[in-house]
Amino acid sequence: IKNRGHKTKFRWGMPIFNRPNGDLLVKFRVFPDSVTAYYRHVDALTTEDMALEGWVYRQRDEILEVLGASISASPVSASEIADIFNTGGWRAISKFLVAHLEVQRFSIQFDAVADLPVPGQFQKSIKTGTYGEFLNGFRIRIRSEFINDPFAVTAIIAHELCHIIEDQVLSQRGTKFAREKGQALVELERRVDLLMFIYQLGEFQLRVARQSRKTFGYFNQEIFERMYVILQRSKKT
């Protein structure tokens, strides 16, 4: 839109006042209102994917047994995330997700980092005091290239926040989730991915994966699609 952008930056030789406005550039993002999973018949699955689906069912039941009624998350629509982003950018989405996942009681710092080697990163800070070690807070970082995509921000930040739930709730309340020395990192990360779907944020993993043809999580696209259906059916039963 001609002459509706920011004022031209001051340079020597230009007037201090009455500088012309630049052009306003508006970028539109179009997205479907809802997501329908591409759920193939079980006969089409590989042996590995069938094993992963069985793992999803078992872990879902065990997680819900521990968390139980404490999960009160309602569905989050793409339009809701888009509105939040248009109002306050990626940090507003981060604040919304903190409330949605009910982790407000923790000190959480968010940063955008240009050279982060992964889409998102979760860090836990422990301090040592007179009476031993205590939790100092958490730091979540997102790679800068993703902060202008509201759905990518949601998928990445939600995953990292679910690390807090896994670390501070599951591993402390449930003996099945207690941290073991040498525990496989992939197992833990997949549990965090599953938590995203349990808290009804999984569709943003699907949206990003379909758009970029790659997942930000620790399952392949087939399992993410099936996980979405599994959790949708869980809500109806």
C-alpha positions in Angstrom: 0.0 0.0 0.0 1.7 3.1 -1.2 2.9 5.7 1.3 1.3 3.8 4.3 4.5 2.3 5.7 7.1 3.7 8.2 8.6 7.1 7.6 11.8 7.1 5.7 14.9 6.9 8.0 16.7 10.1 8.4 19.8 10.6 6.3 22.0 13.7 5.8 20.6 15.9 3.2 17.0 15.0 4.0 14.6 17.2 6.0 14.2 16.3 9.7 10.4 16.7 9.5 7.9 15.8 6.8 9.9 12.9 5.6 7.9 10.7 3.2 6.3 7.4 4.3 7.4 4.2 2.7 5.1 1.5 1.3 3.2 -0.9 3.6 3.8 -4.5 2.8 1.1 -6.9 4.0 1.7 -10.7 4.0 -1.4 -12.9 4.0 -1.3 -16.5 5.4 -4.1 -18.8 4.3 -4.8 -22.0 6.2 -7.6 -24.5 6.6 -10.0 -24.0 9.5 -9.5 -27.6 10.8 -7.2 -30.6 10.3 -8.3 -34.0 9.2 -5.8 -36.8 9.8 -4.6 -39.0 7.0 -5.3 -42.2 8.8 -4.3 -45.2 6.8 -5.4 -48.8 7.5 -3.2 -50.7 9.9 -2.3 -53.2 7.1 -0.4 -50.4 5.4 1.9 -49.8 8.3 5.5 -51.0 8.6 6.4 -53.3 11.5 8.2 -50.4 13.2 5.2 -48.1 12.9 2.9 -50.7 14.3 5.2 -51.0 17.3 5.3 -47.3 17.7 1.5 -47.1 17.6 1.3 -49.7 20.3 3.7 -47.6 22.4 1.5 -44.6 21.9 -1.6 -46.4 23.3 0.4 -47.7 26.3 2.0 -44.4 27.1 -1.3 -42.5 26.7 -3.0 -44.7 29.2 -0.1 -44.4 31.7 0.2 -40.7 31.3 -3.6 -40.1 31.8 -3.4 -42.4 34.9 -0.8 -40.1 36.4 -2.2 -36.7 35.3 -5.9 -37.7 35.5 -8.3 -34.8 36.1 -5.4 -32.3 36.2 -5.7 -32.0 32.4 -8.3 -29.4 31.7 -6.9 -28.1 28.4 -9.6 -27.1 25.8 -9.0 -27.3 22.1 -7.0 -24.5 20.5 -8.0 -23.4 17.0 -5.7 -22.2 14.3 -7.8 -19.0 14.1 -7.2 -18.4 17.8 -3.4 -18.7 17.4 -3.5 -16.5 14.3 -5.3 -13.7 16.2 -2.9 -13.9 19.1 0.1 -13.7 16.7 -1.4 -10.7 14.9 -1.9 -8.9 18.2 1.4 -9.7 20.0 3.7 -11.8 17.8 5.5 -15.0 18.9 6.0 -13.9 22.5 2.2 -13.5 22.9 1.8 -17.1 21.7 4.4 -18.2 24.2 2.5 -16.5 27.0 -0.8 -18.1 25.9 0.8 -21.6 25.8 2.2 -21.2 29.3 -1.4 -20.6 30.5 -2.9 -23.3 28.4 -0.4 -25.9 29.7 -0.8 -24.5 33.3 2.9 -24.0 33.9 2.6 -20.4 35.2 4.1 -21.3 38.5 7.5 -21.8 37.0 10.0 -19.2 36.0 10.3 -19.4 32.2 12.4 -17.3 30.0 11.9 -17.2 26.2 14.6 -16.2 23.6 14.8 -16.2 19.8 18.3 -17.3 18.7 19.6 -17.0 15.1 22.2 -19.7 15.2 20.3 -22.4 17.2 21.1 -25.8 15.7 17.6 -27.1 16.4 14.1 -25.6 16.0 13.7 -25.3 19.8 15.6 -26.0 22.9 14.7 -26.6 26.6 17.1 -25.8 29.4 16.6 -26.4 33.1 18.5 -24.3 35.6 19.4 -25.7 39.1 21.0 -23.7 41.8 22.8 -25.0 44.9 22.0 -23.3 48.2 22.6 -23.8 51.9 20.0 -26.6 52.1 21.0 -28.3 48.8 19.9 -28.0 45.2 16.7 -26.2 44.1 15.0 -25.4 40.8 15.9 -22.0 39.5 13.8 -21.9 36.4 13.6 -22.8 32.7 14.9 -21.3 29.5 13.2 -22.0 26.2 14.9 -20.9 23.0 13.5 -20.9 19.4 15.4 -20.5 16.2 14.7 -17.0 14.8 13.7 -18.2 11.4 10.5 -19.6 12.8 9.2 -16.7 14.8 7.2 -15.2 11.9 5.2 -18.4 11.4 2.5 -18.7 14.2 1.9 -22.4 13.7 5.6 -23.2 13.8 6.0 -21.1 16.9 3.1 -23.0 18.5 4.5 -26.4 17.6 8.0 -25.6 18.8 7.2 -23.7 22.0 4.4 -26.2 23.0 6.9 -29.1 22.7 9.5 -27.4 24.8 6.9 -26.4 27.5 5.7 -30.0 27.6 9.3 -30.8 28.7 8.4 -29.0 31.9 5.3 -31.1 32.5 7.4 -34.3 31.8 10.2 -33.1 34.1 8.1 -31.6 37.0 5.0 -33.7 37.0 5.3 -37.1 35.2 8.8 -38.0 36.4 7.9 -36.9 40.0 4.4 -38.3 40.4 4.6 -41.6 38.5 7.2 -44.3 39.2 6.8 -45.5 35.6 8.2 -42.1 34.5 11.0 -41.7 37.0 14.2 -40.8 35.4 16.6 -43.7 35.0 20.3 -43.4 34.4 21.1 -43.9 30.7 17.4 -43.4 29.7 17.1 -43.1 25.9 16.7 -39.5 24.8 14.3 -40.5 22.0 12.0 -42.2 24.4 11.7 -39.1 26.5 11.3 -36.8 23.5 8.5 -39.0 22.1 6.7 -38.8 25.4 6.9 -35.0 25.2 5.5 -35.2 21.7 2.6 -37.3 23.0 1.9 -34.8 25.8 1.4 -32.1 23.1 -1.4 -34.2 21.6 -2.9 -35.0 25.0 -3.1 -31.2 25.7 -4.8 -30.8 22.3 -2.0 -29.0 20.6 -1.0 -31.8 18.2 -2.7 -30.4 15.2 0.0 -27.7 14.9 2.6 -30.5 14.5 0.5 -31.8 11.6 0.0 -28.3 10.1 3.8 -27.6 10.1 4.7 -31.0 8.9 2.3 -30.8 5.9 3.5 -27.3 5.1 7.2 -27.9 5.3 7.2 -31.7 4.7 9.2 -32.3 7.8 8.3 -32.8 11.4 9.6 -30.9 14.4 9.1 -33.9 16.6 10.5 -37.4 17.2 7.9 -39.4 15.2 7.5 -39.7 11.5 4.5 -38.1 9.8 2.5 -41.4 9.7 2.6 -41.8 13.5 1.8 -38.1 14.1 -1.3 -38.5 11.9 -2.4 -41.7 13.8 -1.6 -40.2 17.2 -3.9 -37.3 16.4 -6.7 -39.7 15.6 -6.0 -41.8 18.8 -6.2 -38.8 21.0 -9.3 -37.4 19.2 -11.0 -40.7 19.9 -9.9 -40.7 23.5 -11.7 -37.4 24.1 -15.0 -38.9 22.8 -14.9 -42.0 25.0 
